Amino acid sequence: MAVSEDCIVKKFPEAIERGYIVPFFQPVFRTFTEKICSIEALARWMDPDMGMLSPADFIPALEKNGLIYELDMSILRQTCAFYRKLIERETPIHSFSVNLSRGDFKEKDMYERITGILKEYDVPTSAIKLEITEGVMLQEVESFRRLFSLFNEAGFTIWIDDFGSGYSSLNMLQNYNFDFMKFDMLFLKDFSAKNRQVLAPMIFMAQNLGIHTLAEGVETEEQMKFLRSIGCETLQGYYYSKPLSEDAFIKYLDDHPGLYETYEEKIYWEKIGRFNFQRTNPLDTFSAEIDFDDEDSDKGASLALVEFSGEEGRFVYVSEVFKDRLKELGYDHLEELEDGFKKKKSNRYLTLYRLVTNTIASGAVQELDYIRNGVYYKVRARCLAKTSKKAMLAMQLRTFDAETEVRTAGEMIKYSNALFATYDLVTAIYPERDASDRLYSTLGIQTYASLTDLRKSIKNFCENEVAEEDREKYMAFMNLDTLDERCAPGYVQGFFRMQATGNYKSIRLSRIANDTEKSYLYTIQAVPDKSL
């Protein structure tokens, strides 16, 4: 039943005094853990005579008649009281968000009144997130600028609510440093391909600016999975929970122990939340670098988030491209790889774990070259966040089957700039079975790299390509009987003149991790300085 504006205005003082207007609480969930990380307080008017009034009816009426300020302060006060109640019952909910209306910014004492309420209930400013719509910033420019600075300096977290609903959203990002960006649920009402294409770049932009992200109005598993795939950090909506009364919310928490994250988890996941999933090279600082993934892939990067606790790892997120690459290596299910982490026996596991420990310790991107079942692959990893008990790593995986021809030289250069871009030849060699596989070449010497007789290939290359005065030195360098001992530090390198030009080439033999046999990468690279 619709209620008149006059009736709402008339009954409002009594409703505040008698507690007819109360906050309902809707949880916000961390996308990857699906644990509660925050709670939004939403005003609900439950009148004994008129029943439940819709916010769409009473909020515009209160705004029009200058009463919205008292509503917002009442909801804040009751939210602080609920926060204190949860603390006393040892339920560690760390933050609530409350909405501030345009009319609030016309009040000269707003900052003092808000901080006074928090002080009264002993609530830290870090526990209250202030949700502010774009309209406030446009219509109350001077007061908003002053109050934004005061709230920011006091330690409040400030959200921009319903981002994208106004024409000046981008201007707001230029002028203010928001902590959180909340996306208008209208983006998800029509969950079309076009809306997805609009939302994904907005998430990308927020992450690039270091702003946390929340999507409201999530109602289906399809929406949840899409938002997870583009890296939206937190979610809210009926898919998880409707807004609940205070008593119903406490029962909900009691019925789901462990559903809310600890403070340590909050800090941990907020660091991970700044990671940009949508970069072409998400592990690198700048996406302008040469792509690690296929340019024509429409599935995103070959990316996984792997959480290591002690020596065991579990996959938290895996892109479709990453799954495809694992299948190329013989893993049909993630559980097979996780079981390998648990068993900790294979040489492959020990090699990968060194990569893990190195990137956790250094904080820098670490790389690993490996051969499995005739497939050459490269793993890159970076530690995103860590606690005393666990660490989250972002991992990229790229594979190349040496049995098939390279589609283009450009593909291989793009695949791994560090490995291929400056090399004339890259070949995998297997001394124990006297074989080799050419991976990449810009020289007219391919025939030497695909022979099954590796030792014969080495001799032929020496006689036809290496300058006569360096041939003895080259054959000693390529002595396969002593190679394992000489490559103990990781690689050996030599400089040899080529017969055709007289110019020096750098030739390196690098150890590659391999479960079944000893393997090495043989690379040739030009040397600019002829005086070596």
N, C-alpha and C positions, 0 to 999 in steps of 0.2 A: 504494500500500500504506500503510495507516494505521500510524503509529508510536506506541508507547506513551509516556505522559508520563514514566515512569521512564527510558526509553531516551533521550529528548530531554534530560532533566536530566543524565543521566550523561555523555552525549557532548558536551554544550555546551562545557565548558572546552577540550577538545581541538579542537573545531570553531573556536573563537575563536583559539586558539594557532596552528593550522595553516592558517588562512585559508579554511576551508570555508564560512564565512558571509561573504558579500560584498554590496556594494550593486549592484543593477541600477538603471539610470537611464532614467526615462521623461520625455521632453521635454514642456514646457508651451508652447503656441503662442498668439501674439497673434491675436485673432480676425480683425482686419481685414487684417493683413499676412500671416498664416499663416507667420510666422517664429518661431523658438524664442526665448522670452524668459526661460525658467527651466527647471530640471531638478529632478525629485523623485528622491531616493535611496530605494530600497525594498530591504529586507533579503531576501536569497535564500540558502538553505542547500543547498549542493551537496555531499552526503556521498559519499565514494568507495564506501562499502558500501551505503548505503540509497538513493542517487540523490538527485534533487531533492525536498526536503521542502516541503510547502505552508506558507506563513505562517499559514494558518488552523489548522495543527496545532501548530507550534512556538511561535508568539507567545503564545497563551493559557497554554501550559505554562510558559513563562519568566516571564510575569507572575505566575502563581500561586505560583511558587517563588522569587520575588525576584531573578530573574536578568536581567530585562528592561533594567535600567540598564546592565549591561555590554554587552548587545547594542547599545543605542542609542549608547553612547559609541564602540563599535567601528565602527559605520556612519558616525558623524560623522567619526572619524579617517580612515577610508578615503575619505570624500567630500572632505575637505580635501586629502588627498594627490592625488586626481584633479583637483581644482581647480588645484592648483599645477602638475600635469603639463600641463594644458591651457594655462595661462598661459605656461609655458616653450616650448610648441610654437606659441605665438601664435594660439591659438584662443580668441577673447574671449567665453567664456560668463561672464556676469556674476553669476549667482546659482544656488544650489542650495537645495532645501528638504529638511529632515530631520524625522522624526517624533519627538516626545517623548511618552513614555508616562506613565501615572498614577504608576507606581512611581518614576519619576525624581524626582518632586517630594517624595519622602520622604527623598531623599539630601541631607544638609546641605552637601555640597561641590559640588553640581551646577553652579552658576554658575561657580565657580572652575575646575572641570574642563573645562567647555565652552570658556570663554575661554582656558584654558591650551592646549587642543588647537589652537585657531585661531592663537594666538600662535606655537606650534611650527611651523606650516606657513605662517606669514605670510599668513593669510587675513583680510581685513577683515570686521568684523561685518556690514557691509552686504551681504556676499556670501552669508550664511547666513540662510535663512528658517526659523523654528521653527514647525512645525505642531503644534497642540495641540487635542485634542478637548474637547468640552463636559464629559465626565465628570471630567476633571482639575479643572476649576474648581469642580465641585460637591462633590467628595470630598476635595480637598486645598486647602480654601479659604484658610487662613492662609498656607501655604507658597507657594501659587500667587500670591497677591496680592503677597507680598514679592518673589518671583522675577520676576514680570511687570514690576514697576517696575525691577528691576536690568537685565533684558534690554532693556527699552524705552530706558532711559537710555544703555545701551552702544551703541545703534544697530542692534540686531537688528530685522529685520522679523518680525512675529508674525502667524501665520495662525490663524484658527479653523477647524479641520478638521471635515468632515462636518456643516456647519451645517444645522440643521433635523432632525437625528436625535434630539435630546433635547427634553424638554418645557420647558426653561428657556432656550431660545436667546435670546429677547428680553431676558431678565434679564441675560444675559452682555453684550449690546450696551450696556445701560445702565451697567454697572459698569466696563467696560474699553474702551480705544481700540485696536481691532484694525486692522492695516494691510490685511489680506486676508480675504475670506470665501470659503471653499471649500465648494461645495454637494455634498451627499451624492449619490452616483451612483444611489441608489434613486429619485431624482426622474426619472431618465431611463430606468430599466429598463422602466417602462411608460410609453411616450411618448404618453400619452392627452391629449385636450383638457383634461381636468380637471387633470392634472399640469402642463401648460403654464400654465394659469390660476393655479396655486399658485406656480410658479417665477417668472413675470414680475414680480409685486409684490415678491418677495423681492429680485430684482435692483434694482428701483426703490428699495426701502428702503436697500439697501447704497449705491447711488450718492448718495442724499440725505444719507447719513451720511459720505460721502467715503471709503468703503471699497472697495477694488478687489475684483473678482469673478473666480472661477474655477469652471468646471463640469467635473467629472471624469466619466469613464465615457462619453464621446462616441464613438459607434460608427457613426453614419450621417451622410450628407450632410444629410438632413432635420433631424436634431438640430442639426447645425452651423449651418445657415441660420436656424433658429428662434432659437438662442442669439445669433447675430449680430444678428437683427432686434430683439431686446429689449435689446441693448447689453451683453451679458455680455462681459467684457473679455478673458478668456483661457480656453483650452480644453485638455483633456487626455483622452486615451483612444485606443483601438485604431483609431479612424478615421484618426489621424495616425501613431501608433507604439505598439508594445507596449514594456514595459520591456526594456532591452538591457544586456548585460554591458559592462564597460569597453571591451574591444577592439571589440565590435560597435558600440558607440556612437561611438567614434572613427572607425570605418570609415563609419558612417552620416553623420557630419559631413563627412568627406572626400569622400564620394560626392555630397554636396549643398552645394557651396560657396555661401556667401552666405545660407544658410538661417537663420543666427542673427543677431539684431539687434545693432547697435553700441550703445555706451553712450549716445550722443547720441540714437539712435532710442528707446532705453528711456525716457529722460526725456521725450522728445516724446510718446510714446504713453501714458505714464502720466498725463500731463496730459489728453490726449484721453479717456482711460478714465474720468475723473471726470465726463464729460458725461452727463447723464441723457437718454437717448433717449425715455423713456416719458412725459415731461411733456407736457401738452396744448400748452403753449408752451415747448418745450425751449430756446429762445434766451433766455428771460427768467429772472430770478433766482427768481421765485416763480410757481408755476403757477396761482395764484388769479386772475391777471389775465384779462381777456376773451380767449376762445379765438381763436387765429389760424385754426384749422382747423374744419371742419364738426363740429358736435356729434354727429351721427349716424354719423360715419365709424368703421368697425370695423377700419380698416387702420392706424391710428396717425396721426402727424403727417405733414404734407407736408414731409419733411426729407431733406436730402442732406448728405453730407460731401464736400467738394471740396478737394483738395490742390493748391495753387499752387506751382509751382517756377519762379521768374522770372515770365514773363508767361503761362505755359501752365498749364492746369488739367486735372485728371483726377478723375473721380468714384470715390470709395472706397466709398461706401455711398449707396444711393438707396432710399427707401421706395416702396411701390406707389402711394401717393397722389401723391408727387412725380412719378413717371413719368406718371400720368394727367394731371397738370397740364401737363407738358411736351407731351403729345400735343395738348392743347387749343391750344397755341401753334404746332403744326405740326412738332414734333420727334418722330419715331417711334422714334428710337434715340439713346441717349446719345452715341454716336460723332459724331453730327452736331453736337452742341453742343461737344464736345471739339475737333472740327475747327475750329469757329468760334474757340475760344480760340487755336488754333495759328496761324490765318491773321491774326488781329489787325487786320483791316481795317475791319470794319463799325462804324458809329456805335454799334450796340448793344453790341458788344464793348468799345469804348472807354468807354462809359458804365458797363458792368458792372465793368470793370477799375478805374475810379475808386472804385467801391464797395468792391472788394477791397482796394485799397491803403489806403483810409480806415479800414476796420475792422482791418486788420493794424496800422496805426500807432496807432490810438486804443484798441484793445481793447474798444470799445463796440459795441453793436448799431447797424448802419447799415441804412438803408432806401432802396429805389429804386422809383419808380412808372414804368410803361412801357406803351406800347400797341403791339401787334404783330398785324397781320391783323385788326384790329377787336376784338381781345381786350385788355382792360385787365388788367394784372397787377402784382403787388407782390412784390418780393424783399426778404427780410430776411437779414442775415448777421452772424455773430460769429466772431472768430478764437479758436480753442480752444487752439492751441499753435503755436510757430514755432521754427525753427532759423535758422542763418545762410543756409541754402539753400532752405528751403521753409516753408510755413505751411498749417495745416489750418483750413478754414472750415466752420462749420455754416450751411447755408442753408435757408430756408423760402420756399415759392412759393405764392402765392394768385392765382387768375385769376377774371375776371368778364367775360363776354361782353356787351357793351353792346347787342347786337341783341336779347337776350332780356330779359323782364321779371324784376325782382327777385322772388324767391319771397316773402320777407318783409322788412320794413324791419329787423327784428331781426337777420336774417342778415347784412345789410350792416354793421350796427353791430358785430356780433360779428367780422366779417371783418377790419375794420381800425379799431380804436377811435380811433387817432390821426388817421385820415383822415375818418371819417364820424360818429363819435358825437356831435359837437357841431354838425354842419352841418345847415342846413335844406334845402340843395340842393347837389348835386354833378353837374356836367355836363362832359363832354369836348367841346372845341370845336376845329374844324379850319378856320382862316381861309382857307387857300389854296383849299379847295373849298366854302367858305361853308356849312359843315354843322356839326351838333352831335349828341351822344348823351347823353341823360339817364341818369345812373348811379344816382342816389338822390335822393329828395325827401320832405320832410314837409310841404311847402307845397302849396296849391292852384294851382300855377303850372306844372304839367307841360307844358302846351301850348306854352309858350315854348321848351322844351328839346328838342323833337323835330322842329322844322321843318327842312326842308332849306335854307331861306333864312336863314342865320345873321344877316345884317345886318338883315333884316326882323324877326327874332325879338328882336334887341336893341332895336330901335326900339319894338316893341310892348310889351315888358317895361317900358321906360322910361316910356312914356305911361300904362300901366295900373297899375304897381306903385310907381314912384318918386315921392316927393313933388315937387310942381311946382317948388319952390325949388331942388331938387338935380338936376333933369333935365339941365341944360346940363353940369354937372360930371360926371354919369354918362356922357353920350354922349362926352365927351372922354376919360374913363377907358376906355371900351370902343372907342376908335379902333383898329381892327384894322390900319390901315396903319402905326402906330407901335408896335404891341404887341411885336414881336420885339426892338426896340431897348430898350424900357422893361423887358422881362423879362430882360435880360442878367444881372442879379444872381441870377435864379432865379424871382422873382415880383414882382408889384406889388399893392398893397392900397389900398382906399379905403373911406370910411364915408359911407353915404347913408341919408337918412330915407325910410321907407316911407309911402306915401300912406294906407294903411288905418289905421295905428296912430300914425304920427308918430315911432315909435321908430327908432333907428339900426340898420342892418345892416352888418356888415363883409363886403365883397365882395373876393375875391382871385382873381387870375389867376396860375397857377403853370405853369411850363414842364414838359412831360412829354417824356421821351426817346422818339423814334419814328424808325424807319429811313426811312420813306417820305415823311413830311410833318411840318410844324411843328404841334405839338399842345399844348393847354393844358387845365388843369383850372380850371373856373369854379365857385367855391364861395361860398355865402351863409351867414353865421353871425350869430346874434343878438349884440348888444352890450349888456351890462347897464347901462352908464353912459350916460344920456340927455344928458349935458352936453357931449358931444363937439362 
